[in-house]
Amino acid sequence: MTVGAFCERCGVELEPGLETCPLCGARPGTTPGDNGEYAPLPEELGRTRIPAREIYRRTTLLVLVTALVVVTIVDVAVSRTLTWAPIVWASLVLLGGAMLGPLAMDGFARPFVTDLLLAALLLLTIDASNGAVEWFVPLGLPILGATGLIAAVVTLVFPRLRTLSSSAAVVGAAASVCVVIEIAVSRWIHGGVVMRWSWIVLIASVPVAAFLVIFEQTVGHYIDFRRRFHI
């Protein structure tokens, strides 16, 4: 192999003299077949490939079920009965729905709206656990709505603006969410808008976002970071 060669299968940069890729084990010159897929490696023969979505679904279900069992055991062991565990059950079920629901939906709008509704129900459940709804409407709902709107704008609008960096958009969105959170919290606590720290985050995000845009439009065009960092 020559200096600077890359594995044709996984894209990892290969050092001179290697006969196989250290990551996937493919030999130099391995090419995909007519269907665009590579032939399986010897150790992969006989294995059943599980789609990434199915792995994510199974892992999420396993974590949620384990959490439900642990919560129940702890509550019964401490209180000798079920006291706060049902509230956590409801929260975990809503969280699971928010994580697994989008897998059964296509596009962006339906999964996004579903996640927002489930997140709102989760916050409402937590707030109502004390017997009354106190902070959900004046605090949780505005923060959730504004955060959802910002996320929708970043997801739908910014990818169409090729001159802007997606990383810069995320930085700007995070700073905007900080502003929304401080406004909602200050109105809830002080009865009015008090800006103490979020404006600092917002101003600091401007040069960071500018750097990301300039970097991606200059240096980023000449460096394949996926291959460089083996991802």
C-alpha positions as CSV (number, residue, x, y, z in Angstrom):
1,M,0.0,0.0,0.0
2,T,1.1,3.5,-0.5
3,V,1.2,6.3,2.0
4,G,-2.1,7.9,2.5
5,A,-4.1,5.0,1.2
6,F,-7.6,4.3,2.7
7,C,-9.6,1.2,3.2
8,E,-12.1,0.9,0.3
9,R,-14.6,-0.7,2.7
10,C,-14.7,1.5,5.9
11,G,-12.5,4.5,4.9
12,V,-9.9,4.1,7.6
13,E,-6.5,5.5,6.7
14,L,-4.0,2.7,6.3
15,E,-0.3,2.6,7.2
16,P,2.2,1.4,4.6
17,G,2.8,-2.4,4.7
18,L,-0.5,-3.4,6.1
19,E,-2.1,-6.4,4.4
20,T,-5.5,-6.0,6.0
21,C,-7.5,-3.1,7.4
22,P,-7.0,-2.9,11.2
23,L,-10.7,-2.0,11.7
24,C,-12.7,-4.2,9.4
25,G,-10.2,-6.7,8.2
26,A,-10.7,-6.1,4.5
27,R,-7.8,-6.7,2.1
28,P,-6.6,-4.0,-0.3
29,G,-8.5,-3.8,-3.5
30,T,-11.8,-4.9,-1.9
31,T,-14.7,-3.5,-4.0
32,P,-18.4,-3.7,-3.6
33,G,-20.5,-6.0,-5.8
34,D,-23.3,-5.2,-8.2
35,N,-25.7,-4.4,-5.5
36,G,-23.3,-1.9,-3.9
37,E,-22.5,-4.0,-0.9
38,Y,-19.2,-5.6,0.1
39,A,-18.8,-9.3,0.4
40,P,-18.9,-10.4,4.1
41,L,-15.6,-11.0,5.9
42,P,-14.9,-14.6,6.9
43,E,-15.8,-14.0,10.5
44,E,-19.1,-12.5,9.3
45,L,-20.3,-15.5,7.4
46,G,-23.2,-17.2,9.1
47,R,-24.1,-14.2,11.2
48,T,-27.4,-12.5,10.9
49,R,-27.2,-8.7,10.4
50,I,-29.6,-6.8,12.6
51,P,-30.7,-3.3,11.3
52,A,-29.5,-0.3,13.3
53,R,-33.1,0.7,14.1
54,E,-33.8,-2.8,15.5
55,I,-30.7,-2.6,17.7
56,Y,-31.7,0.8,18.9
57,R,-35.3,-0.4,19.6
58,R,-34.2,-3.5,21.5
59,T,-31.6,-1.5,23.6
60,T,-34.1,1.2,24.5
61,L,-36.7,-1.3,25.5
62,L,-34.2,-3.2,27.6
63,V,-33.0,0.0,29.4
64,L,-36.6,1.1,30.1
65,V,-37.7,-2.3,31.4
66,T,-34.7,-2.5,33.6
67,A,-35.4,1.0,34.9
68,L,-39.0,0.1,35.7
69,V,-37.9,-3.0,37.6
70,V,-35.2,-1.1,39.6
71,V,-37.6,1.7,40.4
72,T,-40.2,-0.7,41.7
73,I,-37.7,-2.6,43.8
74,V,-36.3,0.5,45.4
75,D,-39.7,2.0,46.2
76,V,-41.0,-1.2,47.7
77,A,-37.8,-1.8,49.6
78,V,-37.8,1.7,51.1
79,S,-41.5,2.4,51.6
80,R,-42.8,-1.2,52.0
81,T,-45.4,-0.2,49.4
82,L,-45.7,1.6,46.1
83,T,-45.6,5.4,46.7
84,W,-43.7,7.3,44.1
85,A,-42.9,4.5,41.7
86,P,-46.1,4.9,39.6
87,I,-45.1,8.4,38.8
88,V,-41.7,7.3,37.5
89,W,-43.4,4.5,35.5
90,A,-45.5,7.1,33.7
91,S,-42.5,9.2,33.0
92,L,-40.5,6.3,31.7
93,V,-43.4,5.2,29.5
94,L,-43.7,8.7,28.0
95,L,-39.9,8.9,27.6
96,G,-39.9,5.5,25.8
97,G,-42.7,6.7,23.5
98,A,-40.7,9.8,22.6
99,M,-37.6,7.7,21.9
100,L,-39.3,4.8,20.0
101,G,-42.3,6.5,18.4
102,P,-40.4,8.3,15.6
103,L,-39.1,4.9,14.4
104,A,-42.5,4.0,13.2
105,M,-43.1,7.3,11.4
106,D,-41.7,8.7,8.2
107,G,-40.6,12.2,7.5
108,F,-39.9,15.0,10.0
109,A,-43.3,16.6,11.0
110,R,-45.1,13.7,12.5
111,P,-42.2,12.3,14.7
112,F,-41.3,15.9,15.7
113,V,-44.8,16.8,16.8
114,T,-45.2,13.4,18.5
115,D,-42.0,14.0,20.5
116,L,-43.1,17.5,21.5
117,L,-46.5,16.2,22.7
118,L,-44.9,13.3,24.7
119,A,-42.4,15.7,26.2
120,A,-45.2,18.0,27.2
121,L,-47.1,15.1,28.8
122,L,-43.9,14.1,30.6
123,L,-43.4,17.5,32.1
124,L,-47.1,17.7,33.0
125,T,-46.8,14.3,34.8
126,I,-43.8,15.4,36.8
127,D,-45.5,18.7,37.7
128,A,-48.8,17.0,38.7
129,S,-47.0,14.5,40.9
130,N,-47.3,16.9,43.9
131,G,-51.1,16.9,43.5
132,A,-51.4,20.2,41.6
133,V,-50.2,21.7,38.3
134,E,-47.9,24.6,39.3
135,W,-45.1,25.4,36.9
136,F,-46.0,23.5,33.7
137,V,-48.1,26.2,32.1
138,P,-46.1,29.3,33.0
139,L,-42.7,27.7,32.8
140,G,-42.5,24.3,31.1
141,L,-44.8,24.9,28.2
142,P,-43.2,28.2,27.0
143,I,-39.7,26.7,27.2
144,L,-40.8,23.5,25.4
145,G,-42.6,25.4,22.7
146,A,-39.8,27.8,22.0
147,T,-37.2,25.0,22.0
148,G,-39.3,23.1,19.6
149,L,-39.7,26.1,17.3
150,I,-35.9,26.7,17.3
151,A,-35.2,23.0,16.7
152,A,-37.6,23.0,13.7
153,V,-36.0,26.1,12.2
154,V,-32.5,24.7,12.5
155,T,-33.6,21.4,11.1
156,L,-35.7,22.7,8.2
157,V,-34.3,26.1,7.2
158,F,-30.6,26.0,7.9
159,P,-29.7,22.9,5.7
160,R,-31.0,24.9,2.7
161,L,-28.6,27.7,3.3
162,R,-25.4,26.2,2.0
163,T,-23.3,29.1,3.1
164,L,-24.0,28.4,6.8
165,S,-22.5,25.7,8.9
166,S,-24.7,23.2,10.6
167,S,-22.4,23.3,13.6
168,A,-22.9,27.1,13.7
169,A,-26.6,26.7,13.5
170,V,-26.5,24.3,16.5
171,V,-24.4,26.8,18.5
172,G,-26.9,29.6,17.7
173,A,-29.9,27.4,18.6
174,A,-28.3,26.4,21.9
175,A,-27.7,30.1,22.8
176,S,-31.3,31.0,21.8
177,V,-32.6,28.2,24.0
178,C,-30.6,29.7,26.9
179,V,-32.3,33.0,26.4
180,V,-35.7,31.5,26.3
181,I,-35.0,29.5,29.5
182,E,-33.8,32.6,31.4
183,I,-36.8,34.7,30.3
184,A,-39.3,32.0,31.3
185,V,-37.6,31.3,34.6
186,S,-37.2,35.0,35.5
187,R,-40.9,35.7,34.8
188,W,-41.8,32.7,36.9
189,I,-39.6,33.7,39.9
190,H,-39.5,37.5,39.7
191,G,-42.6,38.3,37.7
192,G,-40.7,40.1,35.0
193,V,-37.9,39.6,32.5
194,V,-34.4,39.7,34.1
195,M,-31.5,39.0,31.8
196,R,-28.4,38.1,33.8
197,W,-26.4,35.4,32.0
198,S,-28.1,34.4,28.8
199,W,-27.1,37.5,26.9
200,I,-23.5,36.6,27.7
201,V,-24.0,33.2,26.2
202,L,-25.8,34.7,23.2
203,I,-23.0,37.2,22.5
204,A,-20.3,34.6,23.0
205,S,-22.0,32.3,20.5
206,V,-21.6,34.8,17.7
207,P,-17.8,34.6,17.3
208,V,-18.0,30.8,17.8
209,A,-20.6,30.4,15.1
210,A,-18.6,32.8,12.8
211,F,-15.5,30.7,13.3
212,L,-17.3,27.5,12.5
213,V,-18.7,29.0,9.3
214,I,-15.3,30.3,8.1
215,F,-13.6,27.1,9.1
216,E,-16.1,24.9,7.3
217,Q,-16.0,27.1,4.2
218,T,-12.2,27.1,4.0
219,V,-10.2,24.4,5.8
220,G,-13.2,22.0,6.0
221,H,-13.3,21.7,2.3
222,Y,-9.8,20.2,2.2
223,I,-10.0,17.8,5.1
224,D,-12.1,14.7,5.2
225,F,-12.7,14.6,9.0
226,R,-14.6,11.3,8.9
227,R,-11.6,9.5,7.5
228,R,-9.1,11.5,9.6
229,F,-10.8,10.6,12.8
230,H,-11.9,7.1,11.7
231,I,-15.6,7.7,12.0
